[in-house]
Amino acid sequence: MSAKDIYHDVVIQSLKKEKWKITHDPYTLSYGGKNLFVDIGAEKSFVAAQKDNQKVAIEIKSFISPSPINELEKAVGQFAIYRSLLTQIEPDRILYIAVPQRTYEDLLTDKFGQLIIESLDIKLIVFDPKGERSIKWL
């Protein structure tokens, strides 16, 4: 199991503020004799009769290294692997990458970032590290 991201507790607090229940910390994906670990598993109940609990798995990325493109490459690779496993293990759980607002604005809103996010259908949670709150779910 890898070390927790520097924003791990921030993302957990932002989820709790939005009434998410943290169900896994980390969320273990076991398949074919291998274990991988997504940072967080969470559920939220909805009052509307037609909606059941929503389940998510969230991989947190800080993007603090000198090469944000290198970090994006790693994040996209992890996302692809985790999503493949989730389709087999728990297909109703939606996978997200949580990124700080700064990363979203600097890297993922331009033409390059949007191409990657849209073509690979990556779901994002944009969070404010200082305010411990989610800004956008995309």
N, C-alpha and C positions, 0 to 999 in steps of 0.2 A: 504494500500500500504506500502510495506516495504522500509526501508532506502536504498539509493543508495550505491552500493559497492564502496570501496575506489578507485577502478580502473575504475569507470564508465566513467569519463571524458577522461581518457587515451584511452579507447577502442573507444569512439566516435571520438576522434582525429585521431586514426589510421584508422578508417573506412573512414573518410573524406579525408585523404591522398590518399586512394585507390579509390576515386571518388564515394563512396557510399553516397546516400542521406538518412539522418535519417528521417524516416517518423513517428515514434512513440517513445516517451520517457516518460513513458514506453508504451509497447505494451499490451493492455488490452485484456484478453481472457475472454469472458462472455459466460457462458454455464450453463443451468439448474438453473438459479438464483444465480449463484456464479460468482465472478469476481476474476481472478488471473492476475498477472502482470509479464510479461517477461520484462527484463530490456530495451531492444531496439528492434525496428523494423526498417529495412532498405531496400532500393531497389537500384539496379544498372542496368542501361541500357547498352545493348550490341549492337554494331554496326552491327554485323552479322545478316543478314536478317532472318535466321532461329531461332534466339534466341530472346525471349521476355525479359522483365525485370525479373531479378532474385530478389526474395523476401526472406529475412531472418528474423528470430527472434533470438535474442542473449541474453542468460542468462550469466551474468558475475560472476565469482567466484574468490575470492582472495586467498583462502586457507592460511589464516594467523593464524588460531587457532592452539593450541598445538597438535591437533589430525587431521592430514590430511585425515586419513581413515574415520573419522566421517564426515568430510566435504564432502568427496567423496560420502558417503552414502546419504547425504542430496541432493547433486547436482544431483546424479543419479535419486533419487526419484522425484525431481522437473522436471528433463528432461523427465521422463516417463509420468508424469501427463501433462505437457505442450504439449508434442508430441501427446498424445491422444486427447487433446482438439483441437490442430491445424488440425488434420486429419478430424475433423468434421467442423471446422469453416473456415479454409483457407488451404486446403490440398497442395496448390502449394508453401506455405511458408516453407522454410527449417529451422529447429531449430538447433542452435549451442550453445555449452558452450564455453565461452571465459575464458582461463586460462593463468596466467603468465608463461613465459618460464621456470622459476625455478620449478614451480609445474609440468609442463609437463615432464621436465627432471628427477626430483626427484621421481615422483609418477606414471606417466602414460606411461613411456617408458619401464619399466621392465615387467617381465612376468605377474605379478598380474595386473598391470594397463592395459596392452594390452588385457588381457582376458576380463576385464570389458568393455573397449572401443569397442572391436570387437564384443563380443557376444551380446551387447546391441545396437550395431550400433549407437554409439554416435558420433556426428559430433563435431569437436573441432576447435577453433581458438586459436592459440598460439600467444601471444603478448609479446612485450618487453615493460615493464612499463616505463623504463627510456627514451627510444627512441620514445615512442608513435607510434609504428608501429606493424603491424601484421607480424609474422615470417612465420607461416604456417596456411593453411586452410586444415584440415584433415576430 
